[in-house]
Amino acid sequence: MTPTITAFERSPDGGKGLARDTRVRWALEEVGQPYEVRLVSFQAMKEPAHLALHPFGQIPTYEESDLALFETGSIVLHLAERHAGLLPGDAKARARAISWMFAALNTVEPPILELMTVRILEGDRPWTRERLPLVLDRIRERLKQLSARLGDSDWLDGAFSAGDLMMVSVLLRLRASGLLNEFPSLSAYVARGEARPAYQRAFAAQLAVNTR
């Protein structure tokens, strides 16, 4: 059965690849799995039908036969475990790739999302001026650590994996801030991810929805 994912009817970023359905689209493209997309409005995301798929009223969701998943990490891991191309065959390398998936979502992404909150949602609050430098410092520390680990390698642990897919997706959120420019190895790392044909197809598919 062809799986179906949900995506924004109109993405807040205008189709620049930052909406989380891009991660799932990218994974599906990497493993060569055809898929369908059901577009949902912000209102529909809060209605019972969608909440039955995603209890927090967000996107994306993933439906395949009688299986329904939410959260990009779980969806990408499901795809990586079912299809070749996103996880190494060696058991230890496979476990390390999964560790990088969790690191992207649990260690690197939180301060990046906090930056978006400070600048966009709390930009007019009295505490923003004092809080912003602290958030930027936390992000820089994570990027410094990640850059040191990546070194001169193309990918985080040997060949490209689901860990890289998730990490590149997270780092892309920093492009507008200019922080990535402070870490040339990470800028190049993200560029390698974006250059992958599977990412290009995923990006184009999401962009097409938002520019029609």
One Martini backbone bead per residue (centre of mass of N, CA, C, O) as a GRO file, in nm:
protein
  212
    1MET     BB    1   0.096   0.037   0.023
    2THR     BB    2   0.061   0.365  -0.015
    3PRO     BB    3   0.169   0.612   0.152
    4THR     BB    4   0.056   0.875   0.381
    5ILE     BB    5   0.098   1.220   0.413
    6THR     BB    6   0.118   1.517   0.592
    7ALA     BB    7   0.058   1.869   0.509
    8PHE     BB    8   0.069   2.180   0.447
    9GLU     BB    9  -0.129   2.382   0.266
   10ARG     BB   10   0.040   2.629   0.409
   11SER     BB   11   0.348   2.719   0.465
   12PRO     BB   12   0.518   2.934   0.674
   13ASP     BB   13   0.791   2.921   0.474
   14GLY     BB   14   0.700   2.885   0.162
   15GLY     BB   15   0.883   2.621   0.084
   16LYS     BB   16   1.198   2.598   0.229
   17GLY     BB   17   1.216   2.313   0.406
   18LEU     BB   18   1.118   2.345   0.729
   19ALA     BB   19   0.909   2.162   0.726
   20ARG     BB   20   0.869   1.837   0.852
   21ASP     BB   21   0.785   1.690   0.588
   22THR     BB   22   1.062   1.699   0.448
   23ARG     BB   23   1.194   1.465   0.601
   24VAL     BB   24   1.001   1.248   0.496
   25ARG     BB   25   1.033   1.292   0.199
   26TRP     BB   26   1.335   1.236   0.194
   27ALA     BB   27   1.324   0.945   0.295
   28LEU     BB   28   1.144   0.836   0.069
   29GLU     BB   29   1.342   0.910  -0.158
   30GLU     BB   30   1.591   0.747  -0.060
   31VAL     BB   31   1.412   0.459  -0.069
   32GLY     BB   32   1.195   0.462  -0.311
   33GLN     BB   33   0.907   0.567  -0.194
   34PRO     BB   34   0.606   0.601  -0.262
   35TYR     BB   35   0.370   0.884  -0.223
   36GLU     BB   36   0.126   1.058  -0.041
   37VAL     BB   37  -0.062   1.373  -0.008
   38ARG     BB   38  -0.222   1.544   0.267
   39LEU     BB   39  -0.370   1.839   0.294
   40VAL     BB   40  -0.366   2.080   0.568
   41SER     BB   41  -0.508   2.285   0.775
   42PHE     BB   42  -0.505   2.449   1.068
   43GLN     BB   43  -0.791   2.365   1.140
   44ALA     BB   44  -0.773   2.055   1.073
   45MET     BB   45  -0.546   1.995   1.292
   46LYS     BB   46  -0.785   2.038   1.534
   47GLU     BB   47  -0.940   1.800   1.445
   48PRO     BB   48  -1.037   1.480   1.509
   49ALA     BB   49  -0.912   1.336   1.262
   50HIS     BB   50  -0.619   1.439   1.317
   51LEU     BB   51  -0.594   1.375   1.626
   52ALA     BB   52  -0.596   1.064   1.575
   53LEU     BB   53  -0.297   1.089   1.451
   54HIS     BB   54  -0.231   1.374   1.615
   55PRO     BB   55  -0.252   1.476   1.942
   56PHE     BB   56  -0.103   1.780   1.872
   57GLY     BB   57  -0.177   1.905   1.591
   58GLN     BB   58   0.032   1.808   1.363
   59ILE     BB   59   0.313   1.789   1.143
   60PRO     BB   60   0.344   1.489   1.042
   61THR     BB   61   0.191   1.209   0.900
   62TYR     BB   62   0.158   0.839   0.891
   63GLU     BB   63   0.015   0.612   0.643
   64GLU     BB   64  -0.010   0.237   0.659
   65SER     BB   65  -0.273   0.111   0.645
   66ASP     BB   66  -0.303   0.042   0.999
   67LEU     BB   67  -0.074   0.259   1.017
   68ALA     BB   68   0.002   0.525   1.258
   69LEU     BB   69   0.215   0.816   1.253
   70PHE     BB   70   0.425   1.028   1.456
   71GLU     BB   71   0.690   1.192   1.422
   72THR     BB   72   0.977   1.210   1.247
   73GLY     BB   73   1.158   1.008   1.390
   74SER     BB   74   0.966   0.761   1.370
   75ILE     BB   75   0.925   0.764   1.065
   76VAL     BB   76   1.219   0.745   0.970
   77LEU     BB   77   1.285   0.485   1.125
   78HIS     BB   78   1.077   0.309   0.990
   79LEU     BB   79   1.190   0.340   0.702
   80ALA     BB   80   1.485   0.249   0.765
   81GLU     BB   81   1.395  -0.046   0.862
   82ARG     BB   82   1.233  -0.126   0.584
   83HIS     BB   83   1.460   0.020   0.414
   84ALA     BB   84   1.704   0.071   0.208
   85GLY     BB   85   1.961   0.355   0.273
   86LEU     BB   86   1.959   0.464   0.607
   87LEU     BB   87   2.104   0.197   0.714
   88PRO     BB   88   2.327   0.003   0.819
   89GLY     BB   89   2.419  -0.332   0.833
   90ASP     BB   90   2.575  -0.286   1.069
   91ALA     BB   91   2.490  -0.294   1.395
   92LYS     BB   92   2.670  -0.066   1.514
   93ALA     BB   93   2.625   0.146   1.294
   94ARG     BB   94   2.322   0.152   1.329
   95ALA     BB   95   2.319   0.254   1.621
   96ARG     BB   96   2.471   0.518   1.563
   97ALA     BB   97   2.267   0.641   1.366
   98ILE     BB   98   2.039   0.656   1.576
   99SER     BB   99   2.186   0.840   1.771
  100TRP     BB  100   2.192   1.083   1.570
  101MET     BB  101   1.893   1.123   1.558
  102PHE     BB  102   1.859   1.194   1.859
  103ALA     BB  103   2.061   1.428   1.865
  104ALA     BB  104   1.915   1.615   1.673
  105LEU     BB  105   1.639   1.629   1.844
  106ASN     BB  106   1.760   1.651   2.163
  107THR     BB  107   2.029   1.850   2.130
  108VAL     BB  108   2.021   2.053   1.875
  109GLU     BB  109   1.722   2.163   1.833
  110PRO     BB  110   1.615   2.310   2.091
  111PRO     BB  111   1.786   2.582   2.073
  112ILE     BB  112   1.681   2.654   1.790
  113LEU     BB  113   1.382   2.682   1.872
  114GLU     BB  114   1.434   2.896   2.086
  115LEU     BB  115   1.523   3.115   1.891
  116MET     BB  116   1.254   3.138   1.745
  117THR     BB  117   1.092   3.220   1.992
  118VAL     BB  118   1.248   3.478   2.071
  119ARG     BB  119   1.220   3.627   1.784
  120ILE     BB  120   0.905   3.577   1.718
  121LEU     BB  121   0.723   3.538   1.993
  122GLU     BB  122   0.932   3.731   2.200
  123GLY     BB  123   1.043   4.008   2.075
  124ASP     BB  124   0.853   4.208   2.281
  125ARG     BB  125   0.992   4.122   2.532
  126PRO     BB  126   1.178   4.223   2.809
  127TRP     BB  127   1.376   3.951   2.810
  128THR     BB  128   1.512   3.919   2.527
  129ARG     BB  129   1.787   4.070   2.545
  130GLU     BB  130   1.900   3.864   2.765
  131ARG     BB  131   1.833   3.582   2.632
  132LEU     BB  132   1.960   3.566   2.348
  133PRO     BB  133   2.267   3.521   2.414
  134LEU     BB  134   2.222   3.247   2.557
  135VAL     BB  135   2.109   3.095   2.314
  136LEU     BB  136   2.348   3.140   2.122
  137ASP     BB  137   2.556   2.997   2.301
  138ARG     BB  138   2.424   2.715   2.294
  139ILE     BB  139   2.445   2.677   1.992
  140ARG     BB  140   2.751   2.715   1.956
  141GLU     BB  141   2.831   2.476   2.132
  142ARG     BB  142   2.701   2.258   1.957
  143LEU     BB  143   2.849   2.329   1.694
  144LYS     BB  144   3.132   2.286   1.799
  145GLN     BB  145   3.095   1.985   1.869
  146LEU     BB  146   3.002   1.889   1.590
  147SER     BB  147   3.245   1.989   1.426
  148ALA     BB  148   3.456   1.819   1.575
  149ARG     BB  149   3.332   1.542   1.498
  150LEU     BB  150   3.329   1.570   1.189
  151GLY     BB  151   3.542   1.735   1.058
  152ASP     BB  152   3.647   1.599   0.735
  153SER     BB  153   3.389   1.468   0.698
  154ASP     BB  154   3.098   1.410   0.529
  155TRP     BB  155   2.994   1.231   0.767
  156LEU     BB  156   2.929   1.116   1.088
  157ASP     BB  157   2.936   0.775   0.999
  158GLY     BB  158   3.039   0.753   0.715
  159ALA     BB  159   2.779   0.698   0.567
  160PHE     BB  160   2.494   0.791   0.479
  161SER     BB  161   2.214   0.869   0.701
  162ALA     BB  162   1.955   0.926   0.912
  163GLY     BB  163   2.133   1.107   1.087
  164ASP     BB  164   2.192   1.315   0.864
  165LEU     BB  165   1.909   1.389   0.783
  166MET     BB  166   1.832   1.511   1.058
  167MET     BB  167   2.068   1.710   1.097
  168VAL     BB  168   2.030   1.880   0.845
  169SER     BB  169   1.736   1.962   0.901
  170VAL     BB  170   1.808   2.120   1.158
  171LEU     BB  171   2.034   2.317   1.046
  172LEU     BB  172   1.856   2.470   0.837
  173ARG     BB  173   1.727   2.665   1.060
  174LEU     BB  174   2.004   2.855   1.062
  175ARG     BB  175   2.051   3.013   0.802
  176ALA     BB  176   1.918   3.298   0.866
  177SER     BB  177   2.119   3.363   1.116
  178GLY     BB  178   2.440   3.284   1.032
  179LEU     BB  179   2.576   3.060   1.217
  180LEU     BB  180   2.695   2.861   1.006
  181ASN     BB  181   2.927   3.054   0.904
  182GLU     BB  182   3.110   2.985   1.166
  183PHE     BB  183   3.093   2.673   1.031
  184PRO     BB  184   3.219   2.546   0.753
  185SER     BB  185   3.175   2.236   0.788
  186LEU     BB  186   2.864   2.262   0.828
  187SER     BB  187   2.793   2.405   0.568
  188ALA     BB  188   2.900   2.174   0.388
  189TYR     BB  189   2.723   1.954   0.504
  190VAL     BB  190   2.452   2.076   0.425
  191ALA     BB  191   2.512   2.098   0.121
  192ARG     BB  192   2.533   1.793   0.076
  193GLY     BB  193   2.244   1.730   0.151
  194GLU     BB  194   2.106   1.921  -0.061
  195ALA     BB  195   2.249   1.770  -0.316
  196ARG     BB  196   2.071   1.549  -0.294
  197PRO     BB  197   1.834   1.418  -0.494
  198ALA     BB  198   1.624   1.354  -0.274
  199TYR     BB  199   1.609   1.639  -0.160
  200GLN     BB  200   1.532   1.788  -0.417
  201ARG     BB  201   1.259   1.644  -0.449
  202ALA     BB  202   1.137   1.725  -0.177
  203PHE     BB  203   1.160   2.029  -0.208
  204ALA     BB  204   0.997   2.058  -0.472
  205ALA     BB  205   0.732   1.942  -0.363
  206GLN     BB  206   0.686   2.159  -0.144
  207LEU     BB  207   0.709   2.412  -0.319
  208ALA     BB  208   0.472   2.351  -0.513
  209VAL     BB  209   0.247   2.389  -0.301
  210ASN     BB  210   0.343   2.709  -0.232
  211THR     BB  211   0.331   2.809  -0.567
  212ARG     BB  212   0.035   2.758  -0.697
   0.00000   0.00000   0.00000
